[in-house]
Amino acid sequence: MEENLRLFDLAFRQPDLYPNLSIMSRKVAGEWKNIASTDFIQEVNNLSRGLVELGVKPNEKVGLIADSSLEWHIIDFAIQQIGAVVVAIYPNITDTDYQFIINDAEIKLCIVSNKGLYKRLEAIRESVYTLKYIFCIEEHPEVRNWQEIFKVGQQVPMAKIEELRNQVQSSDLATLIYTSGTTGKPKGVMLTHRNIISNVEAAREITPCQAYDRALTFLPPCHAYERMVIYTYMYIGITIHFAESLDKIGQNITEVKPHIMTAVPRILEKVYEKIMKAGLDLTGFKRKIFDWAVEIAEQYDPNPENRSFAYNLKLGVAKRLVLDKWYQALGGHLKTVASGSASLQAKLARVFLAAGIPLYEGYGMTEASPLISVNHYIKGIRIGTVGPAVKYVEIKLAEDGEILVKGPNVMQGYYKNPEETKKTIIDGWLHTGDIGIWEDEIFLKIIDRKKEMFKISGGKYVIPQPIEKKLLESNFIEQAMVIGDGQKFASAYIVPNYAHLQDWSKTEAPELKNLPKIEFLKQPQVLRKINKEVQMANQHFGNWEQIKKPIILANEFTIEDGELTPTLKMKRKVILEKYRKEFEELYHTEA
């Protein structure tokens, strides 16, 4: 590992290592505009000068609440290089969480991306006792703009910034990331420069990209996963392109033609659904060819020795006729799509890999900076696993199957929370709370969250995650959450895929054509179809694990309604409470 490499060094060394590199690129007035490394560094330095003038001291915590943008990264490095600590906060959490985080970290200065966030912080100002300054990146007449920071810093000599920069050690705290958590108050994960740099070096080793390649980013950099990946792009010398929005990803991909990007399973599911929807619109021979190609793709095994000669012939035809078009639709240059944050459906992984889209599933948690393991092109892929441990990281399984992690990537602890730290890091091992098994001795497979396992009244354990994954393989099921703790049998909240059910009903139940959504989902024909899909998933599980009498919900679980965390994990307690009436009706009726 490179000694005393700090995160901001990743930008400062670029002019020497990659002199002609555009460090970043973004759309301005409809055109991609590149940003030279030297210009980026100058902006970082000028912002640092302003922060110093406003009284920001080493080890003080500075808030940053913004979506993915060039400005986010300027602010990130400007805070870091004067020895202060970046508190990267999600833009879509509750005011209660903002209040807790700002008070817990004792934030005096916070930079936000837009007027809405500015006004939200203003509204809770009386209950956040340390907050002195709020600045906004976007320009609005009634809010303080972040350009003020640049202006007040003009009198601060660069020598002062260089002095502060030279004092920063790789062992110093670089950031606090408050985990959204599915229960309880957020916990501030303390990560040093060295913690994250160890992950960057590990990720570099298994990334098949080179300097001057192109990356597209659209996930929020306040998420430890995307943030570490962006630092890795800088380490390699990859130009980082910022997607305009989630709605414009498809267009931006065709423009940028990226070599690498990251995604979460929910986004990959949406891409897959879009492809399938296009296939459903085909008719006659073309539809038959499409369906046949998808069927071939769903049987794909990434290990060549497991594929027969006959299968490879069929795959070759399927690629020429259908699957290659999917790869071209993603720009035609992809070397890596890294998937993390949540579990990826095996069927979806097979289809993308069969189409030549190099999809690699990994595993991590904020407390591990965050990368722990990942499938990659060197050691091969095992679908359904999250790959082998990355460089510098050691994994072992406890007696109950809990995944334990040790390495230079493991956090320093939870900020101001020694009790939780002691429970989570024991004898140097990070207790992840996830249950795993080994495949072929080196590929880690996540079975479930330790806290999400439950017993039905007969005493048998039910592990929700594999059941939910299997349910989601159905094109007619959008979301699923397994329930039944302490009850006679397991059931599930099912959010159907309304669009696919509508397409299905055109031929199978045309009489439902003009019904509103809520009425449509109550119809016996629709309920039978969903139950049939559930029964197909049930075939893969023991009798006690099988889903009986699923509860059909019309509305999708969302971040805005508090049912998903900002990283799209289900808040099980919240969902259970929200639909408690349906739960009680199901199990009371069956009592």
DAJOBEL-V764683 format. One record per residue. RES is the residue in one small letter. OMEGA is omega in whole degrees, 0 to 359 (* if undefined). BURIAL is + if it has 9 or more other ideal C-beta (glycine too) atoms within 8 Angstrom, else -. D_LAST is the distance of its C-alpha to the last C-alpha in whole Angstrom. Layout:
BEGIN
res,omega,burial,d_last
RES,OMEGA,BURIAL,D_LAST
RES,OMEGA,BURIAL,D_LAST
END
This chain:
BEGIN
res,omega,burial,d_last
m,180,+,60
e,183,-,63
e,174,-,64
n,173,-,63
l,178,+,62
r,184,+,60
l,181,+,58
f,176,+,61
d,182,-,63
l,176,+,62
a,188,+,63
f,181,-,66
r,185,-,67
q,180,+,67
p,178,+,70
d,184,-,72
l,184,-,69
y,191,+,69
p,183,-,72
n,188,-,71
l,165,+,67
s,186,+,65
i,182,+,63
m,179,+,61
s,179,+,61
r,180,+,59
k,174,+,59
v,180,-,62
a,175,-,63
g,180,-,61
e,176,-,63
w,179,+,62
k,181,-,64
n,178,-,65
i,179,+,65
a,180,+,68
s,182,+,67
t,178,-,70
d,178,-,69
f,181,+,65
i,180,+,67
q,178,-,69
e,178,+,66
v,181,+,64
n,182,+,67
n,177,+,68
l,177,+,64
s,181,+,65
r,179,+,68
g,179,+,66
l,178,+,63
v,180,+,66
e,180,+,68
l,172,+,65
g,178,-,64
v,184,+,62
k,175,-,62
p,179,+,61
n,173,-,58
e,184,+,57
k,180,+,54
v,183,+,54
g,177,+,51
l,182,+,51
i,184,+,48
a,174,+,49
d,179,-,48
s,181,+,50
s,173,+,54
l,183,+,57
e,180,+,57
w,186,+,54
h,173,+,56
i,181,+,59
i,180,+,58
d,183,+,56
f,179,+,59
a,177,+,61
i,184,+,59
q,191,+,59
q,173,+,62
i,175,+,63
g,177,+,61
a,187,+,58
v,180,+,55
v,172,+,53
v,184,+,49
a,188,+,48
i,178,+,45
y,178,+,43
p,187,+,44
n,177,-,40
i,185,+,39
t,176,-,38
d,178,-,41
t,178,-,39
d,177,+,39
y,181,+,43
q,181,+,43
f,184,+,42
i,182,+,44
i,178,+,47
n,183,+,47
d,181,+,46
a,181,+,49
e,182,-,51
i,177,+,52
k,184,+,55
l,181,+,56
c,176,+,53
i,182,+,54
v,187,+,52
s,187,+,52
n,184,+,52
k,180,+,52
g,179,-,49
l,179,+,48
y,182,+,51
k,178,+,50
r,179,+,47
l,176,+,48
e,184,-,51
a,181,-,48
i,188,+,47
r,181,-,50
e,181,-,50
s,174,-,47
v,196,+,49
y,183,-,52
t,191,+,54
l,183,+,54
k,184,-,57
y,167,+,58
i,177,+,55
f,183,+,57
c,179,+,56
i,178,+,57
e,180,-,57
e,174,-,60
h,185,+,59
p,187,-,62
e,177,-,59
v,179,+,58
r,183,+,60
n,183,+,61
w,177,+,61
q,175,-,64
e,181,+,65
i,178,+,64
f,184,+,67
k,183,-,70
v,182,+,69
g,186,+,70
q,181,-,73
q,180,-,75
v,181,+,73
p,178,-,75
m,179,-,74
a,179,-,75
k,179,+,72
i,179,+,69
e,178,-,71
e,179,-,71
l,180,+,68
r,182,+,67
n,180,-,69
q,183,-,67
v,178,+,63
q,180,-,62
s,179,+,60
s,180,-,58
d,177,+,58
l,179,+,54
a,187,+,54
t,168,+,51
l,176,+,48
i,181,+,45
y,181,+,42
t,182,+,39
s,177,+,36
g,177,+,33
t,176,+,30
t,171,-,29
g,181,-,32
k,176,-,35
p,177,+,38
k,183,+,40
g,180,+,43
v,181,+,44
m,180,+,48
l,178,+,50
t,173,+,53
h,183,+,56
r,178,+,56
n,186,+,52
i,179,+,52
i,179,+,55
s,176,+,54
n,179,+,51
v,180,+,54
e,178,+,56
a,181,+,53
a,181,+,52
r,184,+,56
e,186,-,56
i,179,+,54
t,185,+,54
p,180,-,57
c,181,+,58
q,176,-,62
a,180,+,64
y,169,+,64
d,183,+,61
r,175,+,59
a,172,+,55
l,179,+,53
t,177,+,51
f,177,+,48
l,182,+,45
p,182,+,46
p,173,+,48
c,174,+,46
h,185,+,44
a,183,+,45
y,181,+,45
e,180,+,47
r,179,+,49
m,179,+,50
v,179,+,50
i,174,+,53
y,178,+,55
t,176,+,55
y,179,+,56
m,181,+,59
y,181,+,60
i,184,+,60
g,179,+,62
i,176,+,60
t,185,+,60
i,178,+,57
h,181,+,56
f,176,+,54
a,182,+,52
e,180,-,52
s,177,-,49
l,181,-,45
d,185,-,46
k,182,+,50
i,181,+,49
g,179,-,50
q,181,-,53
n,178,+,54
i,181,+,53
t,180,+,56
e,186,-,58
v,186,+,58
k,187,+,57
p,172,+,56
h,183,+,56
i,170,+,53
m,179,+,50
t,178,+,46
a,171,+,43
v,184,+,39
p,182,+,37
r,179,-,36
i,178,+,40
l,177,+,40
e,179,+,37
k,178,-,39
v,180,-,42
y,180,+,40
e,179,+,38
k,177,-,42
i,181,+,44
m,179,+,41
k,178,+,41
a,178,-,45
g,180,+,44
l,180,-,42
d,179,-,45
l,178,+,48
t,173,-,48
g,185,-,50
f,180,-,51
k,179,-,51
r,179,+,47
k,178,-,47
i,180,+,49
f,181,+,47
d,179,+,44
w,180,+,46
a,179,+,47
v,179,+,43
e,177,-,42
i,181,+,45
a,182,+,44
e,178,+,41
q,188,-,42
y,172,+,44
d,184,-,45
p,180,-,47
n,187,+,49
p,183,-,52
e,180,-,52
n,181,-,48
r,181,+,49
s,178,-,51
f,181,-,55
a,179,-,53
y,180,+,50
n,177,+,53
l,179,-,55
k,180,+,52
l,179,+,51
g,179,-,55
v,181,-,55
a,179,+,51
k,182,+,53
r,185,-,56
l,188,-,54
v,196,+,51
l,180,+,50
d,181,+,53
k,179,-,53
w,179,+,50
y,179,+,52
q,179,-,55
a,177,+,52
l,173,+,52
g,175,+,55
g,181,-,56
h,188,-,57
l,173,+,54
k,181,+,54
t,163,+,51
v,182,+,48
a,180,+,46
s,179,+,42
g,176,+,40
s,178,+,38
a,185,+,35
s,181,-,34
l,177,+,35
q,180,+,34
a,181,+,36
k,182,-,37
l,179,+,38
a,181,+,40
r,183,+,42
v,180,+,42
f,180,+,44
l,178,+,46
a,180,+,47
a,178,+,49
g,178,+,51
i,189,+,49
p,186,+,49
l,183,+,46
y,181,+,45
e,179,+,42
g,184,+,42
y,177,+,40
g,173,+,41
m,184,-,40
t,182,+,42
e,180,+,42
a,170,+,44
s,357,+,47
p,195,+,44
l,178,+,45
i,181,+,44
s,177,+,44
v,169,+,45
n,179,+,46
h,190,+,49
y,183,-,52
i,184,-,54
k,178,-,51
g,185,-,49
i,168,+,46
r,180,+,43
i,183,+,40
g,176,-,37
t,177,+,38
v,171,+,40
g,178,+,43
p,176,+,45
a,178,+,46
v,181,+,49
k,178,-,52
y,186,+,52
v,178,+,49
e,180,-,47
i,168,+,44
k,180,-,42
l,176,+,39
a,182,+,37
e,180,-,36
d,178,-,32
g,181,+,34
e,180,+,34
i,178,+,37
l,187,+,40
v,176,+,43
k,178,+,47
g,180,+,50
p,179,-,52
n,184,+,49
v,184,+,47
m,175,+,47
q,180,-,49
g,177,+,46
y,184,+,44
y,179,+,46
k,184,-,46
n,183,+,43
p,181,-,44
e,179,-,41
e,179,+,39
t,181,+,42
k,179,-,42
k,188,-,38
t,177,+,39
i,183,+,42
i,183,-,43
d,177,-,46
g,181,-,47
w,175,+,44
l,178,+,42
h,191,+,38
t,186,+,36
g,178,-,33
d,178,+,32
i,182,+,32
g,171,+,34
i,177,-,36
w,169,+,39
e,182,+,40
d,173,-,44
e,182,-,44
i,182,-,45
f,183,+,43
l,177,+,40
k,179,+,36
i,180,+,34
i,180,+,30
d,169,+,28
r,181,+,28
k,184,+,28
k,183,-,26
e,175,+,24
m,175,+,22
f,178,+,19
k,168,+,17
i,189,+,13
s,178,-,12
g,176,-,14
g,180,-,17
k,179,+,18
y,172,-,20
v,180,+,19
i,190,+,23
p,193,+,22
q,180,+,26
p,178,+,27
i,179,+,24
e,179,+,25
k,181,+,28
k,177,+,28
l,183,+,26
l,175,+,28
e,177,+,31
s,176,+,30
n,184,-,32
f,180,+,30
i,183,+,27
e,180,-,29
q,181,+,27
a,175,+,23
m,182,+,21
v,181,+,19
i,175,+,16
g,181,+,13
d,178,-,14
g,182,-,12
q,183,+,9
k,183,-,8
f,177,+,11
a,173,+,13
s,179,+,14
a,165,+,17
y,181,+,19
i,171,+,21
v,183,+,25
p,171,+,26
n,188,+,30
y,182,+,31
a,181,-,35
h,178,+,34
l,177,+,32
q,178,+,34
d,180,+,37
w,186,+,35
s,180,+,34
k,180,-,38
t,187,-,38
e,180,-,35
a,185,+,34
p,181,-,37
e,181,-,36
l,192,+,34
k,190,-,37
n,181,-,37
l,173,-,34
p,188,-,33
k,185,-,31
i,179,-,28
e,180,-,28
f,184,+,29
l,179,+,26
k,185,-,23
q,182,+,25
p,181,-,24
q,181,+,27
v,180,+,26
l,178,+,22
r,180,-,23
k,180,+,26
i,179,+,24
n,177,+,21
k,178,-,24
e,178,+,25
v,180,+,22
q,177,-,22
m,177,-,26
a,182,+,25
n,183,+,22
q,185,-,25
h,187,-,26
f,177,+,24
g,185,-,22
n,183,-,19
w,181,+,17
e,188,+,18
q,183,+,18
i,180,+,16
k,176,-,14
k,181,-,13
p,178,+,16
i,183,+,16
i,180,+,20
l,183,+,22
a,187,-,25
n,179,-,27
e,172,-,29
f,182,+,28
t,174,-,31
i,185,+,34
e,180,-,35
d,175,-,31
g,183,-,31
e,177,+,28
l,172,+,30
t,177,+,33
p,177,+,37
t,172,+,37
l,172,+,34
k,181,+,31
m,172,+,28
k,191,+,27
r,181,+,23
k,180,-,22
v,181,+,24
i,180,+,22
l,180,+,19
e,182,-,20
k,182,-,21
y,180,+,18
r,181,-,16
k,180,-,15
e,178,+,14
f,182,+,12
e,180,-,10
e,180,-,10
l,188,+,9
y,175,+,6
h,179,-,5
t,185,-,6
e,185,-,4
a,*,-,0
END
